[in-house]
Amino acid sequence: MAAKKTSQPKAPTIKPRMDGYVTKIVPKSISRARQDIAAWKAALRQAEAADNRRRTKLQHIYNDITLDALLSSQIANRKMLTMGAPFSIKTATGEVDEAYTDLLQKSIWINKIMGHIIDSIFYGTTLVELLAENDTLKPVLIPRQNIIPETGTLVFDETETKGIDYRKAREYGIWLLEFGEPTNFGILNNAVPHVLFKRFAQSCWSELAEIYGIPPRVLKTNTQDPVMLGRAETMMRDMGAASWFIIDETEQFEFAKDATNLTGDVYNNLINLCNNEVSMLISGAVIGQDTVNGNRSKEESSMKMLYTLMESDMRLVESYINNLVMKALFQIGLIPDGLQFTFDPQEDIPQLWTMTKEVLPFMEVDPEWIKLKFGIEVTGTKTQAATNSPPSEGAGGGKGELGFFD
């Protein structure tokens, strides 16, 4: 267990900074035009152009597809696993600085910065500007459609072609923090076609339900006779309130049938395929969606894959915070030099409990450690006769006795 150091952090005196680059960006109305594969390919061509590269259209498509319920939930689940993990602030000697750990854990802005770092996996290059007010930082995302990562250009109007070189700005690395690789478009680029095909299938299925959900009514009559035609129109119009009527023997009434003989399976299969592909892309596996072929072992394997991705995200966050964010916080005057950010080790409590039970007959275990890890109050030592029986299963938080202590 790492040693702990308690120090009283000095009260931060951050110079107010509310007029950054982000306040100069010209806001634009959001277009909600229907996106399709052709629009996505056109956006890719613009982003990959040899000259005048722009990601404006591509980022607009990203913002549009994240309205998909499944995609947004998968992204949120993966982000929360890392953002909710406990962390510590350590000194250069490896001691846990409880004061600065508590300071950062209670800060809202540290979670926002971690969220922006993880977003760089999905959206590509992410540029964040730190504003300051009342000795508190406020991380603000600079719209991705306003930056050109390949050239390090920030344009204040997304329709312009010229801007400033933000990597040469004096605020870069202190108030301007950049995350992600300049040439990476983010994994949302791989999700675009699946979300668009899913929308297409839902639209077609909705149209099928509109047409054939309530079968159309057909009444054959003599349309040349105004009396018979008027009576037929009245009967068809009033059929919702009176579902019966009397017709002439020369007339014929029937419900139209679905000529395509479709039940929606073709659309349902396409939607399921797209959902599975999105889940594989974001979480590494299909988790909790396939209720027909799902089983416990499959779900456990899927969760292990998700946790593997979470560990990768945690390493990425640690790297960016230690190599970029902590240095910026020192330059701003919020923390002293030499502090390191690290996530606390994740322990497998059930496995640790099994190992503890196996070692108890042969080794002495500290009762305080048992209480700390499993929440069991050790009140004394059992008699020799009692120790011959196996300990009860489970590691609950209630009070009890644990044997094998001399």
C-alpha positions in Angstrom: 0.0 0.0 0.0 1.4 3.4 -1.0 2.3 5.8 1.8 0.1 8.8 2.2 1.1 12.4 2.6 -1.1 15.0 4.0 -0.5 18.6 3.0 -2.5 21.7 3.0 -2.8 23.0 -0.6 -2.5 26.7 -0.9 -5.6 28.5 -1.9 -5.5 28.8 -5.7 -5.3 32.3 -7.0 -6.1 31.9 -10.7 -6.3 35.0 -12.8 -9.7 35.4 -14.3 -9.8 34.4 -18.0 -13.2 34.5 -19.6 -12.3 36.0 -23.1 -10.6 33.1 -24.8 -10.5 31.9 -28.4 -13.8 30.1 -28.0 -15.7 33.3 -27.4 -14.6 34.6 -30.8 -16.1 31.7 -32.7 -19.1 32.6 -34.8 -22.1 30.5 -34.0 -23.9 28.7 -36.8 -27.4 27.3 -37.2 -27.5 23.5 -37.1 -28.8 21.9 -40.2 -30.9 18.9 -39.7 -31.0 17.8 -43.4 -31.3 14.0 -43.8 -27.9 12.4 -44.1 -27.1 9.5 -46.4 -24.1 7.5 -47.5 -23.4 9.9 -50.4 -23.2 12.8 -47.9 -20.8 10.8 -45.7 -18.5 9.9 -48.7 -18.5 13.6 -49.7 -17.5 14.6 -46.2 -14.7 12.0 -46.2 -13.4 13.4 -49.6 -13.3 16.9 -48.1 -11.5 15.7 -45.0 -8.9 13.7 -47.0 -8.4 16.3 -49.7 -4.7 17.0 -50.6 -5.3 20.7 -50.3 -7.9 22.7 -48.2 -8.7 19.8 -45.9 -11.8 20.4 -43.7 -13.7 18.2 -41.3 -16.7 20.5 -41.1 -19.2 18.2 -42.9 -17.8 15.1 -41.2 -18.2 16.5 -37.7 -21.7 17.6 -38.5 -22.5 14.0 -39.5 -20.9 12.8 -36.2 -23.1 15.1 -34.2 -26.1 13.9 -36.1 -25.5 10.2 -35.7 -24.9 10.5 -32.0 -28.6 11.2 -31.6 -29.0 7.4 -32.1 -30.1 5.9 -28.8 -27.9 2.8 -28.9 -24.8 4.6 -30.1 -25.1 7.4 -27.5 -25.7 4.9 -24.7 -22.7 2.7 -25.7 -20.5 5.8 -25.7 -21.8 6.9 -22.3 -21.3 3.5 -20.8 -17.7 3.3 -21.9 -16.9 6.8 -20.7 -18.6 6.4 -17.3 -16.4 3.3 -16.6 -13.3 5.4 -16.7 -14.7 8.7 -15.4 -16.2 6.9 -12.4 -12.9 5.1 -11.5 -11.2 6.3 -8.3 -7.8 8.0 -8.7 -5.1 9.5 -6.5 -2.6 12.3 -6.8 1.0 11.2 -5.9 4.2 13.0 -5.2 7.4 12.4 -7.0 8.3 9.8 -4.3 5.2 7.8 -4.8 3.3 9.0 -1.8 -0.4 9.7 -2.0 -1.1 13.4 -1.4 -4.4 13.2 0.3 -5.0 17.0 0.2 -4.5 17.4 -3.6 -6.3 14.1 -4.2 -9.3 15.4 -2.4 -9.1 18.8 -4.1 -9.1 17.2 -7.6 -11.7 14.6 -6.7 -14.1 17.3 -5.7 -13.5 19.4 -8.8 -16.0 19.2 -11.6 -13.6 20.3 -14.2 -11.3 17.3 -13.9 -14.1 14.9 -14.9 -14.9 17.2 -17.9 -11.3 17.1 -19.0 -11.3 13.3 -18.7 -14.5 13.2 -20.8 -12.9 15.3 -23.5 -9.8 13.0 -23.6 -12.0 9.9 -24.1 -14.1 11.8 -26.7 -10.9 12.1 -28.8 -11.1 8.4 -29.3 -14.6 8.7 -30.9 -14.5 12.1 -32.6 -10.8 12.5 -33.4 -8.7 15.6 -32.5 -10.2 17.5 -29.6 -9.2 21.0 -28.7 -10.2 22.2 -25.2 -9.7 25.7 -23.9 -9.5 26.4 -20.2 -11.4 29.5 -18.9 -11.1 30.7 -15.3 -13.6 32.4 -13.0 -13.7 32.7 -9.2 -10.6 30.6 -8.9 -12.3 27.7 -10.7 -11.4 26.3 -14.1 -14.0 25.8 -16.8 -13.0 23.5 -19.7 -14.8 24.5 -22.9 -14.7 22.4 -26.1 -13.8 24.4 -29.2 -16.1 23.2 -31.9 -14.3 20.5 -33.9 -15.7 21.8 -37.2 -13.7 25.0 -36.6 -10.3 23.3 -36.4 -8.1 21.7 -39.0 -5.8 19.3 -37.1 -3.5 18.5 -40.0 -2.3 22.1 -40.2 -3.1 23.2 -36.6 -5.5 25.9 -37.8 -8.4 27.4 -35.9 -11.0 29.3 -37.9 -13.5 31.5 -36.1 -16.0 30.9 -38.9 -16.4 27.4 -40.2 -17.0 28.6 -43.7 -13.6 30.4 -43.8 -10.4 28.9 -45.1 -7.9 30.9 -43.1 -7.4 31.2 -39.4 -4.7 31.2 -36.7 -2.1 28.6 -36.0 -3.2 27.5 -32.5 -0.1 25.3 -31.9 2.0 28.5 -32.1 -0.2 30.5 -29.8 1.4 31.3 -26.4 -1.7 29.7 -24.7 -1.0 26.3 -26.3 -0.2 23.7 -23.7 -1.4 25.9 -20.9 -4.9 27.2 -21.6 -5.3 25.4 -24.9 -5.1 21.6 -24.6 -5.1 19.3 -27.6 -6.0 15.6 -27.4 -5.9 13.0 -30.2 -3.9 12.3 -33.3 -4.1 15.0 -36.0 -4.7 12.3 -38.8 -7.2 10.3 -36.9 -10.9 10.7 -37.8 -12.1 8.8 -34.7 -14.0 5.6 -34.5 -17.4 7.3 -35.1 -16.3 7.4 -38.7 -16.7 3.6 -38.7 -20.2 3.9 -37.1 -21.6 6.3 -39.6 -22.8 3.8 -42.3 -24.4 1.5 -39.7 -26.4 4.3 -38.1 -27.5 5.6 -41.5 -28.6 2.1 -42.7 -30.4 1.6 -39.4 -32.3 4.9 -39.9 -33.2 3.8 -43.4 -34.6 0.5 -42.2 -36.6 2.2 -39.4 -38.0 4.6 -41.9 -39.1 1.8 -44.3 -40.6 -0.2 -41.5 -42.5 2.8 -40.3 -43.8 3.4 -43.8 -44.9 -0.3 -44.0 -46.7 0.0 -40.7 -48.4 3.2 -41.9 -49.7 1.6 -45.1 -50.5 -1.9 -43.9 -50.9 -1.4 -40.1 -54.6 -0.8 -40.7 -55.5 -2.5 -44.0 -57.1 -0.1 -46.6 -60.8 -0.6 -47.3 -62.0 -1.2 -50.8 -65.7 -0.8 -51.8 -66.5 -1.6 -55.4 -69.6 0.2 -56.7 -71.0 1.9 -59.7 -69.0 5.2 -59.8 -71.2 6.4 -62.7 -74.2 6.5 -60.5 -74.1 9.6 -58.3 -76.5 8.1 -55.7 -74.6 4.9 -55.3 -71.2 6.8 -55.2 -72.5 9.2 -52.6 -73.9 6.4 -50.4 -70.6 4.5 -50.7 -68.6 7.5 -49.7 -70.8 8.1 -46.7 -70.5 4.4 -45.6 -66.7 4.4 -45.9 -66.4 7.7 -44.0 -68.7 6.6 -41.2 -67.1 3.1 -40.9 -65.0 4.0 -37.9 -68.1 4.7 -35.8 -70.4 2.1 -37.5 -68.4 -1.0 -38.6 -71.4 -2.5 -40.5 -73.5 -1.4 -43.4 -75.8 -2.8 -46.1 -74.6 -2.8 -49.7 -76.3 -3.6 -53.0 -75.8 -7.1 -54.5 -73.9 -5.5 -57.3 -71.4 -3.9 -54.9 -68.4 -5.6 -53.3 -66.5 -4.7 -50.1 -63.1 -6.0 -48.9 -59.9 -5.1 -47.1 -56.8 -4.7 -49.2 -54.1 -7.2 -48.6 -50.3 -6.7 -48.3 -49.2 -7.5 -51.8 -45.6 -7.8 -50.7 -46.5 -10.2 -47.9 -43.9 -8.6 -45.6 -44.1 -8.7 -41.8 -41.1 -6.4 -41.2 -38.6 -9.1 -40.6 -36.3 -7.8 -43.4 -36.1 -4.4 -41.6 -35.8 -5.9 -38.2 -32.9 -8.1 -39.3 -31.1 -5.1 -40.8 -31.7 -3.0 -37.6 -30.3 -5.8 -35.4 -27.3 -6.2 -37.6 -26.5 -2.4 -37.4 -27.0 -2.5 -33.6 -24.6 -5.4 -33.2 -22.0 -3.7 -35.4 -22.2 -0.5 -33.4 -21.9 -2.4 -30.1 -18.9 -4.3 -31.4 -17.3 -1.1 -32.5 -17.8 0.8 -29.2 -17.8 -1.9 -26.5 -15.9 -4.7 -28.3 -18.9 -7.1 -27.9 -22.7 -7.3 -28.0 -23.7 -6.8 -24.4 -27.2 -7.4 -23.1 -29.0 -6.9 -26.5 -29.3 -10.4 -27.9 -32.0 -11.9 -25.5 -32.6 -14.9 -27.8 -29.1 -16.3 -28.0 -27.6 -14.6 -24.9 -26.3 -16.6 -21.9 -24.3 -15.9 -18.8 -20.9 -17.0 -20.1 -21.4 -14.9 -23.2 -22.2 -11.8 -21.2 -19.3 -12.4 -18.8 -16.9 -12.7 -21.8 -18.4 -9.5 -23.3 -18.0 -7.6 -20.1 -14.3 -8.7 -19.9 -13.8 -7.2 -23.3 -15.4 -4.0 -22.3 -13.2 -3.8 -19.2 -10.2 -4.4 -21.4 -11.2 -1.3 -23.4 -11.8 0.6 -20.2 -8.2 -0.2 -19.0 -6.9 1.1 -22.4 -9.0 4.3 -21.9 -7.6 4.7 -18.4 -4.0 4.4 -19.6 -4.7 7.0 -22.3 -6.3 9.4 -19.7 -3.4 8.9 -17.3 -0.9 9.7 -20.1 -2.6 12.9 -21.2 -3.2 14.2 -17.7 0.4 13.6 -16.5 2.1 14.8 -19.7 -0.2 17.7 -20.5 -2.9 18.6 -18.0 -0.8 18.4 -14.8 1.9 20.6 -16.4 -0.8 23.1 -17.5 -2.2 23.2 -14.0 1.2 23.9 -12.6 1.7 26.7 -15.1 -1.7 28.1 -14.2 -0.8 28.0 -10.5 -3.4 25.5 -9.3 -1.0 22.7 -8.1 2.7 22.4 -7.3 5.2 20.8 -9.7 6.0 17.1 -9.6 2.5 15.7 -8.8 1.3 12.6 -10.7 -2.2 11.5 -11.5 -2.9 7.7 -11.3 -6.0 5.6 -11.2 -6.2 3.3 -8.2 -5.7 -0.4 -8.9 -8.9 -2.3 -9.7 -9.3 -5.3 -7.5 -11.4 -8.4 -8.2 -13.1 -8.7 -4.8 -14.6 -12.2 -5.4 -11.3 -13.6 -6.5 -9.5 -11.9 -3.6 -12.0 -13.4 -1.1 -11.4 -16.8 -2.5 -7.7 -16.5 -2.2 -8.1 -15.1 1.4 -10.2 -18.2 2.4 -7.6 -20.5 0.9 -4.7 -18.9 2.8 -6.4 -18.5 6.2 -5.7 -22.1 7.5 -1.9 -21.6 6.9 -1.1 -17.9 7.3 -2.1 -15.1 9.7 -4.2 -12.3 8.1 -4.6 -8.9 9.6 -8.2 -8.4 10.9 -8.0 -4.7 10.0 -7.2 -5.7 6.4 -10.2 -8.1 6.4 -12.5 -5.3 7.6 -11.1 -2.8 5.1 -11.4 -5.1 2.1 -14.6 -7.0 2.8 -16.4 -5.0 5.5 -16.4 -7.9 8.0 -16.0 -7.0 11.7 -13.6 -9.5 13.2 -14.5 -9.7 16.9 -12.4 -12.6 18.1 -10.8 -16.0 17.6 -12.9 -19.1 17.2 -12.2 -22.2 19.3 -10.2 -25.1 17.9 -13.3 -27.2 17.3 -15.0 -24.4 15.4 -12.0 -23.9 13.1 -12.4 -27.4 11.8 -15.6 -26.4 10.0 -15.3 -24.4 6.8 -16.1 -20.7 7.0 -19.4 -19.5 5.7 -19.6 -18.4 2.1 -19.9 -14.7 1.1 -18.2 -11.5 2.0 -21.1 -9.3 3.1 -20.9 -6.2 5.1 -22.6 -7.5 8.2 -20.8 -8.3 11.5 -19.5 -11.8 12.2 -16.5 -13.8 13.3 -13.6 -15.0 11.2 -11.4 -17.9 12.5 -7.8 -18.9 12.0 -6.4 -15.9 13.9 -4.0 -16.7 16.7 
